[in-house]
Structure formats: structure tokens, C-alpha cells
Amino acid sequence: MKFLIVGLGNIGNEYQDTRHNIGFTVLDALAKASNLFFSEQRYGSVAELKLKGHVLILLKPSTFMNLSGNAVRYWMQKENIPVEQLLVVVDDLAIPFGSLRLKPRGSDAGHNGLKNIQELLGSDVYPRLRFGLGGNFPKGQQIQYVLGKFPPEEQAKLPERLDMACEMIKSFCLAGMQNTMNAYNNK
């Protein structure tokens, strides 16, 4: 069985290690833990993880956040992956820093990457793993906040949260949506 695991982020050094690129960061952690390397391919950087008879195609789109749907749609079609075997890893301002929530569907909540994926898939019914950033920013400063780097106190907690996100991705592929939600959401 094949899965497409998409980490949302923006390419370029100016975006590296920013809050908005947590999807890239999660996939980098998963690849590193599995001794995998990404290669540049059409619409993004791709690595392939074999896990107990399953194939996980890890994708970091090179389309910039607002056009992420182009990469998602292309790789779903290329690899013949059904929507229920897609998982999008995305940053979320509405939940506290480090909180992880697996959801089978949902609105884009103003997130341009999710909005574009939803438009190109024609549906909001696709799995996503939301990585909490918290909303600790002054009114009108959302863009500066998401494009900022994690402060030292959050950086110290990041490795453990990245490990948990990687566990959740593997569980999603091996145990399914409901079992993973029951085991991990709100931990």
C-alpha cells in the first residue's frame, strides 16, 4: 500500500526553520530517522520510506505554500494514491505550540496551502496532521509570527514533538486514521 505524506512549507533559505515550514521540518526528521535523503523531482523534494510492506512517499513541495495543491495533485496522480492515503502535515495557529492533531477532514482555516489543496482536490475531505504553533502574537502580526523562527524555549521542546509527529505519521499508515487519533490526539 502506498501513502503520500506531504509536509507544507516554502523553499528558500529565508524560510528555513521558520514556524510556517514545520511540515518540511517534520518530514526532514522522519527522513533523517530513517537514513533517507530527498531528491529534487517534479514539483518538490521527494524521498521514499519503506515501512512494514508499505511505501511512504515523502513530499516537500517546491511550489511555494500558496500553490501546494499542484504538487499534491501531481504526485497523487503519478503514484495512483487515493485521497484517504494522503496525509498533509501543516502548521496551525489555533492550537498551542507542540500540540498535534490528526484530522480526517476540515476547513482551510485561512491557511493558503490547505486552501489551494482543497481547491485542486475539489474537497476538504483529506487527512491532515496539524502541528500547533500557538497564537502568541500581537494583532496584525500573524505573517511575521509564522515566518519567524521558534524561540529558544520552543526549540528545546521541538525534538520531542517532531518525534511524536513522526510516530503519528507511521501509525496513520500502519494502524489507520481512527486508531491513530485515539492513541495520539491531545497528547
CYANA upper distance limits for C-alpha pairs under 8 A (distance plus 0.5 A):
  1 MET  CA     53 GLY  CA      7.78
  1 MET  CA     54 HIS  CA      5.46
  1 MET  CA     55 VAL  CA      6.76
  2 LYS  CA     54 HIS  CA      6.38
  2 LYS  CA     55 VAL  CA      5.22
  2 LYS  CA     56 LEU  CA      6.39
  2 LYS  CA     57 ILE  CA      7.89
  2 LYS  CA     79 GLU  CA      8.43
  2 LYS  CA     81 ILE  CA      7.05
  2 LYS  CA     85 GLN  CA      7.63
  3 PHE  CA     54 HIS  CA      8.21
  3 PHE  CA     55 VAL  CA      6.74
  3 PHE  CA     56 LEU  CA      5.31
  3 PHE  CA     57 ILE  CA      6.57
  3 PHE  CA     81 ILE  CA      7.03
  3 PHE  CA     85 GLN  CA      5.36
  3 PHE  CA     86 LEU  CA      6.34
  3 PHE  CA     87 LEU  CA      8.17
  3 PHE  CA    173 CYS  CA      7.59
  4 LEU  CA     56 LEU  CA      6.43
  4 LEU  CA     57 ILE  CA      5.37
  4 LEU  CA     58 LEU  CA      6.72
  4 LEU  CA     59 LEU  CA      7.72
  4 LEU  CA     75 TRP  CA      8.15
  4 LEU  CA     76 MET  CA      7.55
  4 LEU  CA     81 ILE  CA      7.46
  4 LEU  CA     85 GLN  CA      6.90
  4 LEU  CA     86 LEU  CA      5.32
  4 LEU  CA     87 LEU  CA      6.80
  5 ILE  CA     56 LEU  CA      7.12
  5 ILE  CA     57 ILE  CA      6.45
  5 ILE  CA     58 LEU  CA      5.38
  5 ILE  CA     59 LEU  CA      6.61
  5 ILE  CA     86 LEU  CA      6.51
  5 ILE  CA     87 LEU  CA      5.36
  5 ILE  CA     88 VAL  CA      6.53
  5 ILE  CA     89 VAL  CA      7.95
  6 VAL  CA     23 GLY  CA      7.96
  6 VAL  CA     27 LEU  CA      8.42
  6 VAL  CA     58 LEU  CA      6.52
  6 VAL  CA     59 LEU  CA      5.27
  6 VAL  CA     60 LYS  CA      6.53
  6 VAL  CA     61 PRO  CA      8.04
  6 VAL  CA     72 VAL  CA      7.85
  6 VAL  CA     86 LEU  CA      8.12
  6 VAL  CA     87 LEU  CA      6.63
  6 VAL  CA     88 VAL  CA      5.22
  6 VAL  CA     89 VAL  CA      6.49
  7 GLY  CA     22 ILE  CA      8.07
  7 GLY  CA     23 GLY  CA      4.29
  7 GLY  CA     24 PHE  CA      5.37
  7 GLY  CA     25 THR  CA      8.29
  7 GLY  CA     26 VAL  CA      7.52
  7 GLY  CA     27 LEU  CA      6.56
  7 GLY  CA     58 LEU  CA      8.18
  7 GLY  CA     59 LEU  CA      6.83
  7 GLY  CA     60 LYS  CA      5.83
  7 GLY  CA     61 PRO  CA      8.03
  7 GLY  CA     88 VAL  CA      6.45
  7 GLY  CA     89 VAL  CA      5.19
  7 GLY  CA     90 VAL  CA      7.02
  8 LEU  CA     20 HIS  CA      8.46
  8 LEU  CA     21 ASN  CA      6.88
  8 LEU  CA     22 ILE  CA      7.77
  8 LEU  CA     23 GLY  CA      5.02
  8 LEU  CA     24 PHE  CA      6.40
  8 LEU  CA     60 LYS  CA      6.92
  8 LEU  CA     61 PRO  CA      7.35
  8 LEU  CA     65 MET  CA      7.03
  8 LEU  CA     68 SER  CA      7.81
  8 LEU  CA     88 VAL  CA      7.66
  8 LEU  CA     89 VAL  CA      6.64
  8 LEU  CA     90 VAL  CA      6.11
  8 LEU  CA     91 ASP  CA      8.41
  8 LEU  CA    113 GLY  CA      7.61
  9 GLY  CA     15 TYR  CA      8.48
  9 GLY  CA     20 HIS  CA      6.60
  9 GLY  CA     21 ASN  CA      4.57
  9 GLY  CA     22 ILE  CA      7.35
  9 GLY  CA     23 GLY  CA      6.38
  9 GLY  CA     24 PHE  CA      6.11
  9 GLY  CA     60 LYS  CA      7.68
  9 GLY  CA     61 PRO  CA      7.82
  9 GLY  CA     64 PHE  CA      7.37
  9 GLY  CA     65 MET  CA      6.17
 10 ASN  CA     15 TYR  CA      6.58
 10 ASN  CA     16 GLN  CA      8.37
 10 ASN  CA     20 HIS  CA      8.31
 10 ASN  CA     21 ASN  CA      6.80
 10 ASN  CA     61 PRO  CA      8.29
 10 ASN  CA     62 SER  CA      7.57
 10 ASN  CA     63 THR  CA      8.22
 10 ASN  CA     64 PHE  CA      5.29
 10 ASN  CA     65 MET  CA      6.02
 11 ILE  CA     15 TYR  CA      7.08
 11 ILE  CA     16 GLN  CA      7.98
 11 ILE  CA     62 SER  CA      6.44
 11 ILE  CA     63 THR  CA      8.42
 11 ILE  CA     64 PHE  CA      6.83
 12 GLY  CA     16 GLN  CA      7.14
 15 TYR  CA     20 HIS  CA      8.38
 15 TYR  CA     21 ASN  CA      7.37
 15 TYR  CA    147 LEU  CA      7.28
 16 GLN  CA     21 ASN  CA      7.30
 17 ASP  CA     21 ASN  CA      6.85
 17 ASP  CA     22 ILE  CA      7.87
 17 ASP  CA     25 THR  CA      7.62
 17 ASP  CA    149 LYS  CA      6.62
 17 ASP  CA    150 PHE  CA      8.27
 18 THR  CA     22 ILE  CA      7.54
 18 THR  CA    146 VAL  CA      7.35
 18 THR  CA    147 LEU  CA      5.91
 18 THR  CA    148 GLY  CA      5.74
 18 THR  CA    149 LYS  CA      4.87
 18 THR  CA    150 PHE  CA      7.24
 19 ARG  CA     91 ASP  CA      7.69
 19 ARG  CA    133 LEU  CA      7.41
 19 ARG  CA    145 TYR  CA      8.16
 19 ARG  CA    146 VAL  CA      5.57
 19 ARG  CA    147 LEU  CA      6.57
 19 ARG  CA    148 GLY  CA      6.66
 19 ARG  CA    149 LYS  CA      6.32
 19 ARG  CA    150 PHE  CA      6.86
 20 HIS  CA     91 ASP  CA      6.46
 20 HIS  CA    146 VAL  CA      5.49
 20 HIS  CA    147 LEU  CA      6.31
 20 HIS  CA    148 GLY  CA      8.49
 21 ASN  CA     25 THR  CA      6.88
 21 ASN  CA     91 ASP  CA      7.97
 22 ILE  CA     26 VAL  CA      6.55
 22 ILE  CA     89 VAL  CA      8.44
 22 ILE  CA     90 VAL  CA      7.34
 22 ILE  CA     91 ASP  CA      6.55
 22 ILE  CA    131 PHE  CA      7.89
 23 GLY  CA     27 LEU  CA      6.92
 23 GLY  CA     60 LYS  CA      8.42
 23 GLY  CA     89 VAL  CA      5.46
 23 GLY  CA     90 VAL  CA      5.73
 23 GLY  CA     91 ASP  CA      7.24
 24 PHE  CA     28 ASP  CA      6.57
 24 PHE  CA     60 LYS  CA      6.49
 25 THR  CA     29 ALA  CA      6.71
 25 THR  CA    162 LEU  CA      8.45
 26 VAL  CA     30 LEU  CA      6.81
 26 VAL  CA     89 VAL  CA      8.21
 26 VAL  CA    162 LEU  CA      6.28
 26 VAL  CA    165 ALA  CA      7.33
 26 VAL  CA    166 CYS  CA      7.41
 27 LEU  CA     31 ALA  CA      6.57
 27 LEU  CA     58 LEU  CA      7.31
 27 LEU  CA     59 LEU  CA      8.40
 27 LEU  CA     60 LYS  CA      8.14
 27 LEU  CA    166 CYS  CA      8.36
 28 ASP  CA     32 LYS  CA      6.51
 29 ALA  CA     33 ALA  CA      6.60
 29 ALA  CA    162 LEU  CA      7.22
 29 ALA  CA    163 ASP  CA      8.02
 29 ALA  CA    166 CYS  CA      7.92
 30 LEU  CA     34 SER  CA      6.82
 30 LEU  CA    163 ASP  CA      8.47
 30 LEU  CA    166 CYS  CA      6.17
 31 ALA  CA     35 ASN  CA      6.50
 31 ALA  CA     36 LEU  CA      5.27
 31 ALA  CA     37 PHE  CA      6.99
 31 ALA  CA     38 PHE  CA      8.40
 31 ALA  CA     47 ALA  CA      7.92
 31 ALA  CA     49 LEU  CA      8.19
 32 LYS  CA     36 LEU  CA      6.40
 32 LYS  CA     37 PHE  CA      7.99
 34 SER  CA     49 LEU  CA      7.97
 36 LEU  CA     47 ALA  CA      7.17
 36 LEU  CA     48 GLU  CA      8.10
 36 LEU  CA     49 LEU  CA      7.92
 37 PHE  CA     47 ALA  CA      6.62
 38 PHE  CA     45 SER  CA      6.02
 38 PHE  CA     46 VAL  CA      5.52
 38 PHE  CA     47 ALA  CA      5.17
 39 SER  CA     45 SER  CA      5.79
 39 SER  CA     46 VAL  CA      5.89
 39 SER  CA     47 ALA  CA      7.01
 40 GLU  CA     44 GLY  CA      6.46
 40 GLU  CA     45 SER  CA      4.97
 40 GLU  CA     46 VAL  CA      6.91
 41 GLN  CA     45 SER  CA      6.30
 41 GLN  CA     46 VAL  CA      7.02
 42 ARG  CA     71 ALA  CA      8.45
 43 TYR  CA     61 PRO  CA      6.18
 43 TYR  CA     62 SER  CA      5.82
 43 TYR  CA     63 THR  CA      6.63
 43 TYR  CA     70 ASN  CA      8.03
 43 TYR  CA     71 ALA  CA      5.60
 43 TYR  CA     74 TYR  CA      8.39
 44 GLY  CA     59 LEU  CA      6.90
 44 GLY  CA     60 LYS  CA      5.92
 44 GLY  CA     61 PRO  CA      4.62
 44 GLY  CA     62 SER  CA      4.79
 44 GLY  CA     63 THR  CA      7.64
 44 GLY  CA     71 ALA  CA      7.50
 45 SER  CA     59 LEU  CA      6.29
 45 SER  CA     60 LYS  CA      5.63
 45 SER  CA     61 PRO  CA      6.93
 45 SER  CA     62 SER  CA      7.48
 46 VAL  CA     57 ILE  CA      7.35
 46 VAL  CA     58 LEU  CA      6.00
 46 VAL  CA     59 LEU  CA      5.27
 46 VAL  CA     60 LYS  CA      7.06
 47 ALA  CA     57 ILE  CA      6.49
 47 ALA  CA     58 LEU  CA      5.62
 47 ALA  CA     59 LEU  CA      7.36
 48 GLU  CA     55 VAL  CA      7.26
 48 GLU  CA     56 LEU  CA      6.22
 48 GLU  CA     57 ILE  CA      5.18
 48 GLU  CA     58 LEU  CA      6.52
 49 LEU  CA     55 VAL  CA      6.29
 49 LEU  CA     56 LEU  CA      5.45
 49 LEU  CA     57 ILE  CA      6.90
 49 LEU  CA     58 LEU  CA      7.87
 50 LYS  CA     54 HIS  CA      6.24
 50 LYS  CA     55 VAL  CA      5.20
 50 LYS  CA     56 LEU  CA      6.75
 51 LEU  CA     55 VAL  CA      6.75
 51 LEU  CA     56 LEU  CA      7.85
 51 LEU  CA    170 LYS  CA      8.47
 54 HIS  CA    173 CYS  CA      8.19
 54 HIS  CA    174 LEU  CA      8.46
 61 PRO  CA     65 MET  CA      8.36
 61 PRO  CA     68 SER  CA      6.66
 61 PRO  CA     71 ALA  CA      6.31
 61 PRO  CA     72 VAL  CA      8.30
 62 SER  CA     68 SER  CA      8.45
 62 SER  CA     71 ALA  CA      8.27
 63 THR  CA     67 LEU  CA      6.00
 63 THR  CA     68 SER  CA      6.30
 63 THR  CA     70 ASN  CA      7.87
 63 THR  CA     71 ALA  CA      7.40
 64 PHE  CA     68 SER  CA      6.87
 65 MET  CA    112 ASN  CA      7.24
 65 MET  CA    113 GLY  CA      5.37
 66 ASN  CA    112 ASN  CA      5.59
 66 ASN  CA    113 GLY  CA      5.32
 66 ASN  CA    115 LYS  CA      8.39
 66 ASN  CA    116 ASN  CA      6.77
 67 LEU  CA     71 ALA  CA      8.22
 67 LEU  CA    113 GLY  CA      7.02
 67 LEU  CA    116 ASN  CA      6.42
 67 LEU  CA    117 ILE  CA      8.25
 68 SER  CA     72 VAL  CA      6.88
 68 SER  CA    113 GLY  CA      6.01
 68 SER  CA    114 LEU  CA      8.25
 68 SER  CA    116 ASN  CA      6.85
 68 SER  CA    117 ILE  CA      6.70
 69 GLY  CA     73 ARG  CA      6.37
 69 GLY  CA    113 GLY  CA      7.69
 69 GLY  CA    114 LEU  CA      8.27
 69 GLY  CA    116 ASN  CA      5.60
 69 GLY  CA    117 ILE  CA      4.31
 69 GLY  CA    118 GLN  CA      7.86
 69 GLY  CA    119 GLU  CA      8.07
 69 GLY  CA    120 LEU  CA      6.24
 69 GLY  CA    121 LEU  CA      8.01
 70 ASN  CA     74 TYR  CA      6.61
 70 ASN  CA    117 ILE  CA      8.01
 70 ASN  CA    120 LEU  CA      7.74
 71 ALA  CA     75 TRP  CA      6.66
 72 VAL  CA     76 MET  CA      6.55
 72 VAL  CA    117 ILE  CA      7.53
 73 ARG  CA     77 GLN  CA      6.67
 73 ARG  CA    117 ILE  CA      8.34
 73 ARG  CA    120 LEU  CA      7.47
 73 ARG  CA    121 LEU  CA      7.43
 74 TYR  CA     78 LYS  CA      6.48
 75 TRP  CA     79 GLU  CA      6.37
 75 TRP  CA     80 ASN  CA      8.41
 75 TRP  CA     81 ILE  CA      8.43
 76 MET  CA     80 ASN  CA      6.04
 76 MET  CA     81 ILE  CA      5.32
 76 MET  CA     82 PRO  CA      7.49
 76 MET  CA     83 VAL  CA      8.33
 76 MET  CA     86 LEU  CA      8.38
 77 GLN  CA     81 ILE  CA      7.13
 81 ILE  CA     85 GLN  CA      6.80
 81 ILE  CA     86 LEU  CA      7.68
 82 PRO  CA     86 LEU  CA      7.42
 83 VAL  CA    125 VAL  CA      8.48
 83 VAL  CA    126 TYR  CA      6.37
 83 VAL  CA    127 PRO  CA      8.39
 84 GLU  CA    126 TYR  CA      6.70
 84 GLU  CA    127 PRO  CA      7.18
 85 GLN  CA    127 PRO  CA      8.41
 85 GLN  CA    173 CYS  CA      8.22
 86 LEU  CA    126 TYR  CA      7.21
 86 LEU  CA    127 PRO  CA      6.78
 87 LEU  CA    126 TYR  CA      7.69
 87 LEU  CA    127 PRO  CA      5.49
 87 LEU  CA    128 ARG  CA      5.66
 87 LEU  CA    129 LEU  CA      7.40
 87 LEU  CA    169 ILE  CA      8.49
 88 VAL  CA    127 PRO  CA      6.93
 88 VAL  CA    128 ARG  CA      4.99
 88 VAL  CA    129 LEU  CA      6.55
 89 VAL  CA    128 ARG  CA      6.27
 89 VAL  CA    129 LEU  CA      5.21
 89 VAL  CA    130 ARG  CA      6.57
 89 VAL  CA    131 PHE  CA      7.77
 90 VAL  CA    128 ARG  CA      7.62
 90 VAL  CA    129 LEU  CA      6.74
 90 VAL  CA    130 ARG  CA      5.62
 90 VAL  CA    131 PHE  CA      6.54
 91 ASP  CA    130 ARG  CA      6.28
 91 ASP  CA    131 PHE  CA      5.39
 91 ASP  CA    132 GLY  CA      6.57
 91 ASP  CA    133 LEU  CA      6.95
 92 ASP  CA    130 ARG  CA      6.32
 92 ASP  CA    131 PHE  CA      6.20
 92 ASP  CA    132 GLY  CA      5.36
 92 ASP  CA    133 LEU  CA      6.17
 92 ASP  CA    134 GLY  CA      7.84
 93 LEU  CA    132 GLY  CA      6.53
 93 LEU  CA    133 LEU  CA      5.52
 93 LEU  CA    134 GLY  CA      5.38
 93 LEU  CA    135 GLY  CA      5.67
 94 ALA  CA    132 GLY  CA      7.51
 94 ALA  CA    133 LEU  CA      8.08
 94 ALA  CA    134 GLY  CA      6.62
 94 ALA  CA    135 GLY  CA      6.88
 95 ILE  CA     99 SER  CA      6.96
 95 ILE  CA    131 PHE  CA      8.38
 95 ILE  CA    132 GLY  CA      5.28
 95 ILE  CA    133 LEU  CA      7.08
 95 ILE  CA    134 GLY  CA      5.81
 95 ILE  CA    135 GLY  CA      8.02
 96 PRO  CA    132 GLY  CA      5.62
 96 PRO  CA    133 LEU  CA      6.37
 96 PRO  CA    134 GLY  CA      4.55
 96 PRO  CA    135 GLY  CA      7.75
 97 PHE  CA    131 PHE  CA      8.09
 97 PHE  CA    132 GLY  CA      5.06
 97 PHE  CA    133 LEU  CA      4.72
 97 PHE  CA    134 GLY  CA      5.13
 97 PHE  CA    154 GLU  CA      8.27
 98 GLY  CA    131 PHE  CA      6.73
 98 GLY  CA    132 GLY  CA      5.58
 98 GLY  CA    133 LEU  CA      7.05
 98 GLY  CA    157 LYS  CA      8.34
 98 GLY  CA    158 LEU  CA      7.79
 98 GLY  CA    161 ARG  CA      6.36
 99 SER  CA    130 ARG  CA      8.48
 99 SER  CA    131 PHE  CA      6.48
 99 SER  CA    132 GLY  CA      5.35
 99 SER  CA    133 LEU  CA      8.43
 99 SER  CA    161 ARG  CA      8.42
 99 SER  CA    186 ASN  CA      7.40
 99 SER  CA    187 LYS  CA      7.80
100 LEU  CA    129 LEU  CA      7.35
100 LEU  CA    130 ARG  CA      6.16
100 LEU  CA    131 PHE  CA      5.41
100 LEU  CA    132 GLY  CA      6.70
100 LEU  CA    165 ALA  CA      7.50
100 LEU  CA    184 TYR  CA      8.37
100 LEU  CA    185 ASN  CA      6.84
100 LEU  CA    186 ASN  CA      7.34
100 LEU  CA    187 LYS  CA      7.93
101 ARG  CA    129 LEU  CA      6.19
101 ARG  CA    130 ARG  CA      5.62
101 ARG  CA    131 PHE  CA      7.34
101 ARG  CA    181 MET  CA      8.06
101 ARG  CA    184 TYR  CA      8.28
101 ARG  CA    185 ASN  CA      5.64
101 ARG  CA    186 ASN  CA      7.34
102 LEU  CA    127 PRO  CA      7.80
102 LEU  CA    128 ARG  CA      6.39
102 LEU  CA    129 LEU  CA      4.99
102 LEU  CA    130 ARG  CA      6.80
102 LEU  CA    177 MET  CA      8.26
102 LEU  CA    180 THR  CA      8.19
102 LEU  CA    181 MET  CA      6.35
102 LEU  CA    185 ASN  CA      6.94
103 LYS  CA    127 PRO  CA      6.15
103 LYS  CA    128 ARG  CA      5.97
103 LYS  CA    129 LEU  CA      6.94
103 LYS  CA    130 ARG  CA      8.30
103 LYS  CA    177 MET  CA      8.45
103 LYS  CA    181 MET  CA      8.03
104 PRO  CA    125 VAL  CA      7.00
104 PRO  CA    126 TYR  CA      6.24
104 PRO  CA    127 PRO  CA      4.68
104 PRO  CA    128 ARG  CA      6.97
104 PRO  CA    177 MET  CA      7.64
105 ARG  CA    124 ASP  CA      6.24
105 ARG  CA    125 VAL  CA      4.87
105 ARG  CA    126 TYR  CA      5.64
105 ARG  CA    127 PRO  CA      6.09
105 ARG  CA    128 ARG  CA      7.51
106 GLY  CA    124 ASP  CA      6.28
106 GLY  CA    125 VAL  CA      7.25
106 GLY  CA    126 TYR  CA      8.46
107 SER  CA    124 ASP  CA      6.75
108 ASP  CA    112 ASN  CA      7.87
108 ASP  CA    114 LEU  CA      5.57
108 ASP  CA    115 LYS  CA      5.68
108 ASP  CA    118 GLN  CA      8.09
108 ASP  CA    124 ASP  CA      8.23
110 GLY  CA    115 LYS  CA      7.71
111 HIS  CA    115 LYS  CA      6.58
112 ASN  CA    116 ASN  CA      6.65
113 GLY  CA    117 ILE  CA      6.85
114 LEU  CA    118 GLN  CA      6.50
115 LYS  CA    119 GLU  CA      6.69
116 ASN  CA    120 LEU  CA      6.71
117 ILE  CA    121 LEU  CA      6.46
118 GLN  CA    122 GLY  CA      6.14
118 GLN  CA    123 SER  CA      5.73
118 GLN  CA    124 ASP  CA      5.79
119 GLU  CA    123 SER  CA      7.43
137 PHE  CA    141 GLN  CA      6.64
137 PHE  CA    142 GLN  CA      7.13
137 PHE  CA    145 TYR  CA      6.93
138 PRO  CA    142 GLN  CA      8.14
141 GLN  CA    145 TYR  CA      6.63
142 GLN  CA    146 VAL  CA      6.72
143 ILE  CA    147 LEU  CA      6.56
144 GLN  CA    148 GLY  CA      6.38
150 PHE  CA    154 GLU  CA      6.34
150 PHE  CA    155 GLN  CA      6.31
151 PRO  CA    155 GLN  CA      6.62
152 PRO  CA    156 ALA  CA      6.66
153 GLU  CA    157 LYS  CA      7.41
154 GLU  CA    158 LEU  CA      6.62
155 GLN  CA    159 PRO  CA      8.16
157 LYS  CA    161 ARG  CA      7.10
158 LEU  CA    162 LEU  CA      6.49
159 PRO  CA    163 ASP  CA      6.69
160 GLU  CA    164 MET  CA      6.81
161 ARG  CA    165 ALA  CA      6.69
162 LEU  CA    166 CYS  CA      6.72
163 ASP  CA    167 GLU  CA      6.76
164 MET  CA    168 MET  CA      6.70
165 ALA  CA    169 ILE  CA      6.79
166 CYS  CA    170 LYS  CA      6.85
167 GLU  CA    171 SER  CA      6.58
168 MET  CA    172 PHE  CA      6.49
168 MET  CA    180 THR  CA      7.05
168 MET  CA    184 TYR  CA      7.45
169 ILE  CA    173 CYS  CA      6.98
170 LYS  CA    174 LEU  CA      6.64
171 SER  CA    175 ALA  CA      5.66
171 SER  CA    176 GLY  CA      7.14
171 SER  CA    180 THR  CA      6.26
172 PHE  CA    176 GLY  CA      5.13
172 PHE  CA    177 MET  CA      5.86
172 PHE  CA    179 ASN  CA      8.36
172 PHE  CA    180 THR  CA      6.17
175 ALA  CA    179 ASN  CA      6.48
175 ALA  CA    180 THR  CA      7.04
176 GLY  CA    180 THR  CA      6.65
177 MET  CA    181 MET  CA      6.58
178 GLN  CA    182 ASN  CA      6.63
179 ASN  CA    183 ALA  CA      6.61
180 THR  CA    184 TYR  CA      6.36
180 THR  CA    185 ASN  CA      8.12
181 MET  CA    185 ASN  CA      5.62
